[in-house]
Amino acid sequence: MLLLDVPYPDVAALFEAGTERALTAPVRARVAFDEVDLLAPVVRPCRIVVVGLNYRAHAAETGAEIPAEPAFFCVDGGPVVGPGDQIVLPPAAPDFVDYEGEVGVVIARAAYNVPVEDAWSFIGGLTCVNDVSARDLQAAALAEAGSPGLGFSKAMDTFKPIGPAVVTMESFSLPLDIGLTTTVNGETQQHGRTTDLIFGIPNLVSAVSRMVTLQPGDLICTGTPSGIGAAAGRFLKPGDVVEVMVEGVGTLSNRVATYQSITEPPAPLS
């Protein structure tokens, strides 16, 4: 692994400055990959956009109709953690926490009202995301007013592991056809391909950008394939290891912990 001598804290800052600067940056050190502790590649996105029911197979397993338009909601960057960090079951809702392996899209430059045909040029790269969700809070928010809110079901501390890297788009062929696999304790729970997306990545970027200005480092979680824990009544327990593998990106691995087993709250990212 090469450690470059650049003044950017994460890839969001690098995208904003222009990735070509990294190509000519001096090498500070060369280290073995297993000697490095990787952090979340985007330290704190301004905005995380979560897309619901965007794989045909996942819509089928929930009994939902194929949506006519993509459904979005946003959380801030607070729940982001990196590879190897713990997913902490929250005191408010520890019993029905679920995994959602997803392909994450990292925005490279400010995007507003972007046409679908131009959307790829606003994308810096792809990463692995685990869109961890408290299903009881999610169900309550969908069923009645006055609940903690749908956003909180996906916005608890540590609920958005991302990584291990952001791989830039020149590494992928278009139209995009890559696999996504989620395992729990080594057993495959989810497997799908981006060809099963109901709304493709350019459509998602375009649709979000018609509502808000996407900024460098913003993250779009593009949806999860079938095989979520809630479908089988199997939820995450302390000690579980969840791995999200995206073809061409790598593997994001996180262990689940109970809040009683940690001595202090997760440290905020800086």
C-alpha positions in Angstrom: 0.0 0.0 0.0 1.2 3.5 -0.9 0.7 6.4 1.6 0.6 9.5 -0.4 1.7 12.9 0.9 -1.5 14.9 0.3 -3.2 17.4 2.6 -6.7 15.8 2.3 -8.4 14.1 5.3 -10.6 11.8 3.2 -11.6 11.1 -0.4 -14.4 13.8 -0.2 -11.7 16.5 0.1 -9.6 14.8 -2.6 -12.6 14.7 -5.0 -13.3 18.4 -4.3 -9.6 19.3 -5.1 -9.4 17.0 -8.1 -8.2 13.4 -8.1 -5.5 14.2 -10.7 -3.5 15.8 -7.8 -3.1 12.4 -6.2 -1.6 11.0 -9.4 1.5 13.3 -9.0 1.6 13.3 -5.2 4.9 12.1 -3.6 4.8 8.8 -1.8 5.3 9.2 1.9 5.7 5.5 2.7 5.1 2.0 1.5 3.5 -0.3 4.0 2.0 -3.8 4.1 -1.7 -3.8 3.8 -2.1 -5.9 7.0 -0.2 -3.2 8.9 -2.7 -0.5 8.3 -6.0 0.2 10.2 -8.4 1.5 7.6 -10.8 4.3 8.6 -14.1 5.1 6.8 -13.0 6.5 3.4 -15.4 9.4 3.7 -15.0 10.7 7.3 -18.3 12.4 7.6 -20.6 12.9 4.6 -22.8 15.9 4.7 -25.7 13.8 3.6 -26.4 10.1 3.4 -29.3 9.3 1.0 -31.0 5.9 1.6 -33.0 4.4 -1.2 -35.8 2.0 -0.3 -37.0 -1.1 -2.2 -34.6 -0.8 -5.1 -33.9 -4.4 -5.9 -36.7 -6.4 -7.6 -35.9 -9.5 -5.5 -36.1 -7.5 -2.3 -39.4 -5.9 -3.3 -40.7 -9.5 -3.9 -39.6 -10.8 -0.5 -41.4 -8.0 1.3 -44.6 -8.4 -0.7 -44.4 -4.9 -2.0 -45.2 -3.8 -5.5 -42.4 -2.5 -7.8 -42.3 1.3 -7.0 -43.0 3.7 -9.9 -40.6 6.3 -8.4 -37.5 5.9 -6.1 -38.2 6.4 -2.4 -35.6 8.4 -0.5 -34.8 9.6 2.9 -31.8 11.2 4.4 -29.6 10.9 7.5 -26.6 12.9 8.4 -23.0 11.5 8.7 -23.2 10.7 12.4 -23.7 7.0 12.1 -20.6 6.4 9.8 -18.0 4.0 11.0 -15.2 2.2 9.1 -13.9 -1.3 8.4 -13.4 -3.3 11.5 -15.4 -0.9 13.8 -18.2 -2.3 15.9 -21.9 -2.0 15.1 -23.3 -1.2 18.5 -26.8 -2.3 19.3 -28.5 0.9 20.7 -30.1 1.0 24.1 -33.3 2.4 22.6 -33.8 -0.5 20.2 -31.4 -3.4 20.6 -33.5 -6.4 19.7 -34.5 -6.1 16.0 -31.3 -4.7 14.4 -30.8 -5.8 10.8 -28.1 -5.7 8.1 -28.5 -4.4 4.6 -25.6 -4.8 2.3 -25.5 -2.1 -0.4 -23.4 -0.5 -3.1 -22.6 3.0 -2.0 -22.2 5.8 -4.5 -19.8 8.7 -3.5 -20.4 12.0 -5.1 -17.3 13.8 -6.5 -18.6 17.3 -7.3 -21.5 19.5 -6.6 -24.6 18.2 -8.4 -27.9 20.0 -8.9 -30.6 19.2 -11.4 -28.3 16.7 -13.2 -29.7 15.0 -16.3 -29.6 11.2 -16.2 -27.2 11.0 -19.1 -24.7 13.2 -17.3 -24.9 11.6 -13.9 -21.9 9.3 -14.1 -19.6 12.4 -14.4 -20.7 13.5 -10.9 -19.8 10.2 -9.3 -16.4 9.8 -7.7 -16.6 6.1 -7.1 -18.2 3.1 -5.4 -17.9 1.6 -1.9 -19.5 -1.0 0.3 -22.2 0.1 2.8 -24.1 -1.7 5.5 -27.3 0.2 5.9 -28.0 -1.1 9.4 -31.6 -0.7 10.5 -33.6 -1.0 13.7 -36.7 -2.7 12.2 -39.0 -2.1 15.2 -38.5 1.7 15.0 -38.8 1.5 11.2 -42.1 -0.4 11.4 -43.5 2.0 14.1 -42.6 5.0 12.0 -44.3 3.6 8.9 -47.4 2.6 10.9 -48.1 5.7 13.0 -47.3 9.3 13.7 -45.5 10.2 16.9 -42.9 7.4 16.7 -39.2 8.3 16.8 -39.2 8.6 13.1 -38.1 6.6 10.1 -34.7 8.3 10.0 -33.8 7.3 13.5 -34.3 3.6 12.5 -31.2 4.0 10.3 -29.4 6.8 12.0 -28.2 5.3 15.3 -24.5 5.6 16.2 -22.5 3.1 14.2 -25.4 2.2 11.8 -23.6 3.2 8.6 -20.3 1.2 8.2 -18.7 2.1 4.9 -15.4 1.0 3.2 -12.9 -0.4 2.9 -12.2 1.9 0.0 -13.8 4.2 -2.6 -12.9 2.7 -6.0 -13.1 5.3 -8.8 -15.3 4.7 -11.8 -12.6 4.0 -14.4 -12.2 0.6 -12.7 -15.8 -0.4 -13.8 -17.4 -1.1 -17.1 -20.7 0.5 -18.1 -23.5 -0.5 -18.0 -22.7 -1.5 -14.5 -23.0 -5.2 -13.6 -21.4 -6.0 -10.3 -22.2 -8.5 -7.6 -23.1 -7.7 -4.0 -22.9 -10.4 -1.2 -23.7 -10.1 2.5 -22.6 -12.8 5.0 -23.3 -13.1 8.7 -20.8 -15.3 10.6 -19.6 -16.6 7.2 -23.0 -17.7 6.0 -24.3 -16.0 2.8 -27.5 -14.1 3.5 -27.8 -11.8 0.5 -26.6 -12.0 -3.0 -27.6 -9.8 -5.9 -26.3 -7.9 -8.9 -26.7 -4.3 -9.8 -28.6 -5.4 -13.0 -31.5 -6.2 -10.6 -31.8 -2.5 -9.5 -35.2 -1.1 -10.2 -33.7 2.4 -10.6 -30.2 2.5 -11.8 -27.4 4.6 -10.3 -27.7 7.5 -12.8 -31.4 7.7 -12.3 -30.9 7.9 -8.5 -28.3 10.6 -8.7 -30.5 12.6 -11.1 -33.6 12.2 -9.0 -31.9 13.3 -5.7 -30.2 16.2 -7.4 -33.5 17.6 -8.5 -34.4 18.0 -4.8 -31.1 19.0 -3.2 -27.6 19.9 -4.2 -25.3 16.9 -3.7 -21.9 17.8 -2.4 -18.5 16.0 -2.7 -18.4 13.1 -0.3 -22.2 12.7 -0.1 -23.2 9.1 -0.1 -26.1 7.4 -1.8 -27.0 3.9 -0.5 -28.5 2.4 -3.6 -30.7 -0.3 -2.0 -30.4 -3.8 -0.7 -31.0 -7.2 -2.4 -33.2 -9.9 -0.9 -32.2 -11.8 2.1 -32.5 -9.3 4.9 -32.7 -10.7 8.4 -36.2 -9.4 9.0 -37.6 -11.6 6.2 -36.4 -14.7 8.2 -36.9 -13.3 11.7 -33.2 -13.4 12.3 -31.7 -10.2 13.8 -28.1 -9.3 14.7 -26.7 -10.4 18.1 -23.6 -9.5 19.9 -20.6 -11.3 18.5 -22.1 -11.6 15.0 -19.7 -10.6 12.2 -21.3 -9.0 9.1 -19.4 -8.8 5.9 -20.5 -6.8 2.8 -18.6 -7.7 -0.4 -19.0 -5.6 -3.5 -17.3 -6.9 -6.7 -14.5 -4.7 -7.7 -14.4 -2.8 -4.3 -13.6 -5.3 -1.5 -15.0 -6.5 1.7 -16.4 -4.4 4.6 -16.3 -6.4 7.9 -17.9 -5.3 11.2 -18.6 -7.1 14.5 -21.8 -6.5 16.4 -21.5 -5.5 20.1 -24.0 -4.8 22.8 -23.9 -1.3 24.4 -23.2 -2.9 27.8 -19.9 -4.3 26.5 -18.4 -0.9 25.6 -16.9 1.4 28.2 -17.8 4.7 26.5 -20.0 5.8 23.6 -18.6 5.6 20.1 -16.1 8.5 19.5 -17.3 11.1 17.0 -15.4 11.2 13.8 -13.3 14.3 13.3 
